[in-house]
Structures are given as structure tokens and as C-alpha cells.
Amino acid sequence: MHTINWNDFKSIEELNKSLNEFLAISYTNSLHSSLNQTPRERYLKDANEIKFIPEELLNFHFLHKVSRRVNKDSTIQINKKAFEVPQKYIGQRINLKYDPNKFEKAFIINQSNDIIDEIRFLDKIANSKIVRKKIDYTKSLGGESGDEI
């Protein structure tokens, strides 16, 4: 394709068609100097070893990954957006994956990258009405409940 006059193409569609024809006819069927075979022959040699995975699993591997500590009100922030997290994670550091282009939900993942929970944008009104378990802060200060500090 190095001898092509790029000014001959009137549209990107024409260029794409020409590139696809080159790949299908010339490139994949021409002997490759470092392979000592054509790219098509090399591909077919190990074609049975290729494992295809469903598109949704493939997309999951390209999500952004972040770590956040869950606030006492059961929320976190990702890119200045508040998300509601299940209460069981309050005070814990969690790992998350999310798609920055489709930013309506995120996934809590474990060390093996398995999804363990899904979270969504914070609904401030609903969040304010949740009855949360009471936390005895005196135990975290080293004293027993009711002891003077």
C-alpha cells in the first residue's frame, strides 16, 4: 500500500474498501519473510487454539478500575459522581470497575476480578430514609461501652 496515491480516494469508504481488498487478497496470501509462510497459513495452523469469549465478558476486561473507601452514609465518589453502596461495605476499601462512557452503574469486584455487587447513582432522598445499624464508637476508641475516656 506504500505506492498508493492517497489523493485518489474520494471518501473514507473508498479507502476502507481498498484496504480490505488489499488485506484479503494480497497481504494475507503473500509469503511473510519472518514467518516463512503466509499470514493466513499461520492463522489456520493454530485456529483451533483460539478461544472466543462472549462480548460482555470481553468488554468487562476493558473497564476502568478504581479503589474507594465507603463513607459512613454508604456512598462513594467516582469522577465527582456519588454512588450508593450496600451498607455491609461501610468503612471498607472496595475495588470497582466502571465504564466511563456509560456511567450509570459500577461493579464491586473481589481480588479475582469477579463481580460481587452492582452499584448505581445515589438517590439522595431514598438514601436519607434508610435506617442504618447503630455503631458503638466507644469500642473503636479502646474503651468499653459506658467507660469514661
C-alpha positions as CSV (number, residue, x, y, z in Angstrom):
1,M,0.0,0.0,0.0
2,H,3.1,2.3,0.1
3,T,2.7,3.0,-3.6
4,I,-0.9,4.2,-3.4
5,N,-1.7,7.8,-4.2
6,W,-3.9,8.9,-1.3
7,N,-5.4,11.7,-3.3
8,D,-7.2,9.1,-5.5
9,F,-9.7,8.3,-2.7
10,K,-12.8,10.4,-2.6
11,S,-14.1,9.2,0.7
12,I,-13.2,7.2,3.8
13,E,-15.5,4.4,2.5
14,E,-13.3,4.1,-0.7
15,L,-10.2,3.9,1.4
16,N,-11.7,1.2,3.7
17,K,-12.8,-0.8,0.7
18,S,-9.3,-0.6,-0.8
19,L,-7.6,-1.6,2.5
20,N,-10.0,-4.6,3.0
21,E,-9.3,-5.8,-0.6
22,F,-5.5,-5.4,0.0
23,L,-5.7,-7.4,3.2
24,A,-8.0,-10.1,1.9
25,I,-6.2,-10.6,-1.4
26,S,-2.6,-9.6,-1.2
27,Y,-1.4,-9.4,2.4
28,T,-2.9,-12.5,3.9
29,N,-1.9,-14.7,0.9
30,S,1.7,-13.4,0.4
31,L,4.7,-15.1,2.0
32,H,5.8,-13.3,5.1
33,S,9.6,-13.1,5.5
34,S,9.8,-13.8,9.2
35,L,7.1,-16.4,9.3
36,N,8.2,-18.3,6.1
37,Q,4.5,-18.8,5.4
38,T,1.5,-16.6,4.6
39,P,-0.3,-14.9,7.5
40,R,-3.4,-17.0,6.5
41,E,-1.4,-20.3,6.8
42,R,-0.1,-19.2,10.2
43,Y,-3.5,-18.3,11.5
44,L,-5.1,-21.5,10.3
45,K,-2.3,-23.6,11.9
46,D,-3.5,-22.6,15.4
47,A,-7.0,-21.6,14.7
48,N,-8.4,-24.4,16.9
49,E,-6.4,-22.9,19.9
50,I,-8.2,-19.5,19.7
51,K,-10.8,-19.2,22.5
52,F,-13.6,-16.8,21.9
53,I,-15.4,-15.2,24.8
54,P,-18.8,-13.5,24.9
55,E,-18.7,-9.8,24.1
56,E,-19.9,-8.8,27.5
57,L,-17.0,-10.6,29.2
58,L,-14.5,-9.1,26.8
59,N,-15.9,-5.6,27.5
60,F,-15.6,-6.2,31.3
61,H,-11.9,-6.6,30.9
62,F,-11.6,-3.1,29.5
63,L,-13.5,-1.3,32.2
64,H,-11.7,1.3,34.4
65,K,-10.6,0.0,37.8
66,V,-10.5,2.2,41.0
67,S,-10.4,1.6,44.7
68,R,-12.6,3.7,47.2
69,R,-13.3,3.7,50.9
70,V,-17.1,3.6,51.6
71,N,-18.3,6.6,53.6
72,K,-20.4,6.2,56.8
73,D,-23.5,7.2,54.7
74,S,-22.9,4.2,52.5
75,T,-21.7,6.2,49.5
76,I,-18.6,6.6,47.4
77,Q,-17.5,9.1,44.7
78,I,-16.2,8.2,41.2
79,N,-15.3,11.2,39.0
80,K,-17.3,13.6,41.2
81,K,-20.4,11.4,40.9
82,A,-22.0,9.9,44.0
83,F,-22.8,6.1,44.1
84,E,-24.8,4.2,46.7
85,V,-23.1,1.2,48.1
86,P,-24.7,-1.6,50.2
87,Q,-24.3,-1.0,54.0
88,K,-22.2,-4.1,54.6
89,Y,-19.3,-2.2,52.9
90,I,-19.3,0.9,55.2
91,G,-15.8,1.8,56.3
92,Q,-14.2,-0.8,53.9
93,R,-12.0,-0.2,50.9
94,I,-13.6,-1.7,47.8
95,N,-12.4,-2.3,44.3
96,L,-14.6,-1.1,41.5
97,K,-14.9,-1.4,37.7
98,Y,-16.9,1.0,35.6
99,D,-17.3,2.2,32.0
100,P,-16.6,5.9,31.8
101,N,-18.7,6.2,28.7
102,K,-21.8,4.5,30.2
103,F,-21.5,5.8,33.7
104,E,-24.8,4.9,35.2
105,K,-23.5,1.9,37.2
106,A,-20.3,0.3,38.5
107,F,-19.4,-3.1,39.8
108,I,-17.8,-4.0,43.1
109,I,-15.1,-6.7,42.4
110,N,-13.1,-9.1,44.6
111,Q,-9.4,-9.9,44.3
112,S,-10.1,-12.3,41.5
113,N,-11.9,-9.6,39.4
114,D,-15.3,-11.4,39.9
115,I,-18.3,-9.1,40.3
116,I,-19.7,-9.4,43.8
117,D,-22.1,-6.4,43.7
118,E,-23.5,-3.8,41.4
119,I,-23.9,-0.2,42.4
120,R,-25.8,2.8,40.9
121,F,-26.0,6.5,41.2
122,L,-27.0,7.8,44.6
123,D,-30.7,8.6,45.1
124,K,-30.3,11.2,47.9
125,I,-33.9,11.1,49.0
126,A,-34.0,7.3,49.3
127,N,-30.6,7.3,50.9
128,S,-31.7,9.7,53.6
129,K,-34.6,7.5,54.7
130,I,-32.5,4.3,55.1
131,V,-32.4,3.1,58.7
132,R,-28.8,2.1,59.4
133,K,-27.4,-0.1,62.2
134,K,-26.0,1.8,65.1
135,I,-22.3,1.9,65.6
136,D,-20.7,1.9,69.1
137,Y,-17.8,4.4,68.6
138,T,-16.5,3.9,72.1
139,K,-15.2,0.5,71.3
140,S,-13.2,1.9,68.4
141,L,-11.5,4.3,70.9
142,G,-10.2,1.5,73.0
143,G,-12.7,1.7,75.9
144,E,-15.7,-0.4,76.7
145,S,-19.2,0.9,76.1
146,G,-20.1,3.2,79.0
147,D,-16.5,3.6,80.2
148,E,-15.1,7.1,80.6
149,I,-12.3,8.1,78.3
